[in-house]
Amino acid sequence: MSIHLSFDDGPGPSTPALLDVLRDASCTATFFLLGTNLAGALDVAVRMAHEGHRLGNHTRSHARPGALADDVLIDEIEATDALIREACRRAGVPAPDAIPLRLPYGLMPQDNRAAVLARLQREHTGWTAILDDWQRPAPSPQVLFDAMCAHVDASAARHRDVLFCMHDGSRHGEARPNTVEAVRLFLNRQR
């Protein structure tokens, strides 16, 4: 069984601290970056790439399903891809041939955005568990940690891999200190 961490909506104010926690645990993750946040924090994405993390696309604006015309969504994805490639270039690492993509709110049944993915020949990256760390107020680090452990235990019993979806930022620029602490607790448990 493998366990993978992924983070949406960054870079945000808590991302550097989260990167410190991941570095200290020798753990890499996938960061699904928002273009609007990435444009103002390219140096953080350069650090991510330099430290071996995967950079993924989470669109530019985090629009709800159906809120954008197909061509606008395509423009958002392509603009964010360009920023990700620039971060990789500045980090001195090759950009992946296929940048991972996770649509905001996930891919819903009968989601019109599936047609955009097909046009772009892009796969959608889902998750096995999405944590409530995006809520206001966010659950405590202990509650998040307990949810992570429970999901790992349940997945292990079924011999299934784990892909967590957590949040290191938001489209509103919010900090996520509870996420950082929950990840620290979780990675310490894994040692």
Disulfide bonds with the S-S distance in Angstrom:
none
